[in-house]
């Protein structure tokens, strides 16, 4: 039996968020946030999602979905009532669900 290799499409270059367009950047450099490296980052002032291009394709997509949830939460104003830990947990949960939905 041969193992099936999942092919992931390229990430979109931009998406339409609830508060307007968001540009998606795939970086060749490490991404730093609060003195630590991370797979991705949403900058609400620049309205950009930056993804670490060194990550495996599945990780890039999961990070993209995670950052997309940040966009929705911040654009909607829900972040005003969320702790940082709960905010991140929601992003992780929805990103995982989107991965299952999109890629199985």
C-alpha positions in Angstrom: 0.0 0.0 0.0 1.4 3.4 -0.9 1.0 6.4 1.4 -1.1 9.2 0.0 0.8 12.6 0.0 -1.4 15.6 0.6 -0.9 18.5 -1.8 -1.7 21.9 -0.3 -2.5 24.8 -2.5 -0.6 28.1 -2.1 -1.9 30.4 0.5 -4.0 33.3 -0.8 -2.2 36.6 -1.3 -5.1 38.6 0.3 -8.5 37.9 1.9 -11.5 40.0 2.6 -11.8 40.3 6.4 -14.9 41.6 8.3 -13.2 45.0 8.6 -11.8 45.1 5.1 -9.0 43.6 3.0 -6.1 41.8 4.7 -2.8 41.1 2.8 -1.1 37.7 3.4 2.7 37.7 3.3 4.8 34.5 3.3 8.1 35.4 4.9 11.4 33.8 4.3 12.6 35.2 7.7 11.7 34.1 11.2 8.7 35.9 12.7 9.2 37.4 16.1 6.4 38.3 18.6 7.1 39.5 22.1 10.7 38.2 22.0 9.8 34.7 20.7 9.6 33.1 17.3 6.2 32.1 16.0 4.7 30.6 12.9 2.6 33.6 12.1 1.4 37.0 13.1 -1.5 39.3 12.4 -0.7 43.1 12.4 -4.1 44.8 12.9 -2.6 48.3 12.1 -1.1 47.2 8.7 -3.9 44.6 8.2 -1.4 41.9 7.3 -1.0 38.3 8.1 2.6 37.1 8.0 3.3 33.4 7.8 6.7 31.8 8.2 7.4 30.3 4.8 9.9 27.8 6.3 7.1 25.9 7.9 5.7 22.8 6.3 2.6 23.4 4.0 0.2 22.0 6.6 1.6 24.2 9.3 1.4 27.2 7.0 -2.3 26.6 6.4 -3.1 25.9 10.1 -1.3 29.1 11.0 -3.1 31.0 8.3 -6.5 29.9 9.7 -5.3 30.7 13.2 -4.4 34.3 12.2 -7.6 34.6 10.2 -9.5 34.0 13.4 -7.5 36.8 15.0 -8.7 39.1 12.2 -12.4 38.2 12.8 -12.1 38.6 16.6 -10.3 41.9 16.4 -12.6 43.3 13.6 -15.7 42.3 15.6 -14.5 43.9 18.8 -14.8 40.6 20.7 -11.2 40.9 21.9 -12.4 43.5 24.4 -13.9 40.7 26.6 -11.4 38.0 26.1 -8.2 37.1 28.0 -5.1 36.5 25.9 -5.2 32.8 26.8 -8.9 32.5 25.8 -8.3 34.5 22.6 -5.5 32.1 21.6 -7.5 29.0 22.5 -10.4 30.1 20.3 -8.0 30.8 17.4 -6.4 27.3 17.8 -9.8 25.5 18.1 -11.2 27.2 15.0 -8.0 26.7 13.0 -8.0 23.0 13.8 -11.7 22.7 12.7 -11.0 24.6 9.5 -8.1 22.2 8.7 -10.3 19.2 9.2 -13.0 20.8 7.1 -10.7 21.8 4.3 -8.1 19.1 4.2 -9.4 16.2 6.2 
